[in-house]
Amino acid sequence: MRKSKKELLFPNAVSSWGASMGRMNFGTECDLKNGRVYDSTVVLNQGYDEGGAYFGHGKELRVKYSRNIETKELNYVEFYRVGEN
């Protein structure tokens, strides 16, 4: 069964120690060969994403990501705030 965008980008981030602080980025745009890079707004509810990771409040949070064409697994993910490098 193929995982949805939400399941891939926002897996459960809550453990017995509470919510994680943000999420890890991996891969680089330079690593992509024939993939399409998507960029979308991350919806936050009181500073938490859909999977429970805490990002806090501030400028708009976005995520750039790409999926492997054959496997559909993520091969690049970058969370960032608009206007910050």
C-alpha positions in Angstrom: 0.0 0.0 0.0 1.4 3.4 -1.0 1.9 6.0 1.8 0.2 9.4 1.5 2.1 12.7 1.5 1.0 13.2 5.1 2.2 9.8 6.2 5.6 10.3 4.6 6.2 13.9 5.7 4.5 13.9 9.0 4.9 10.5 10.8 3.9 10.4 14.4 6.5 12.5 16.4 5.2 12.0 19.9 6.9 9.6 22.3 6.8 8.9 26.0 9.2 12.0 26.3 6.8 14.3 24.5 6.9 15.9 21.1 10.0 16.2 19.0 11.4 19.6 18.2 10.9 20.0 14.5 11.9 17.3 11.9 15.1 16.3 10.2 16.0 17.4 6.7 17.7 14.9 4.4 19.1 14.8 0.9 19.9 17.9 -1.2 18.5 19.3 -4.4 21.8 18.5 -6.0 21.2 14.8 -5.4 18.1 14.8 -7.6 18.4 13.5 -11.1 15.0 13.4 -12.8 12.8 14.2 -9.8 10.3 16.9 -9.4 10.6 19.1 -6.3 7.4 20.1 -4.5 7.1 23.0 -2.1 4.1 23.5 0.2 3.0 25.2 3.3 3.1 23.2 6.6 -0.1 23.7 8.5 0.6 24.2 12.2 -1.8 24.0 15.0 -0.5 25.9 18.1 3.0 25.3 16.8 2.6 21.6 16.1 2.5 19.9 12.7 0.0 17.1 11.7 2.3 14.4 13.2 2.9 16.2 16.5 6.4 17.6 15.9 6.8 21.1 17.5 8.0 23.9 15.3 6.8 26.9 17.4 5.5 30.1 16.1 7.0 32.6 13.7 7.3 33.1 9.9 5.5 30.7 7.6 6.8 27.2 7.7 7.3 25.4 4.4 8.6 22.0 3.2 10.4 21.2 -0.1 10.4 17.5 -0.9 10.9 15.0 -3.8 9.9 11.3 -4.2 11.8 8.6 -6.0 10.0 8.0 -9.3 10.0 4.2 -9.0 9.6 3.6 -5.3 7.6 6.7 -4.4 9.7 7.0 -1.2 11.0 10.4 -0.2 14.6 11.1 -1.3 14.8 14.8 -0.4 13.0 16.8 2.5 13.8 20.3 3.6 11.7 22.2 6.2 12.3 26.0 6.2 10.8 29.3 7.3 10.0 31.9 4.6 12.7 34.6 4.6 15.3 32.6 6.6 18.2 30.7 5.1 
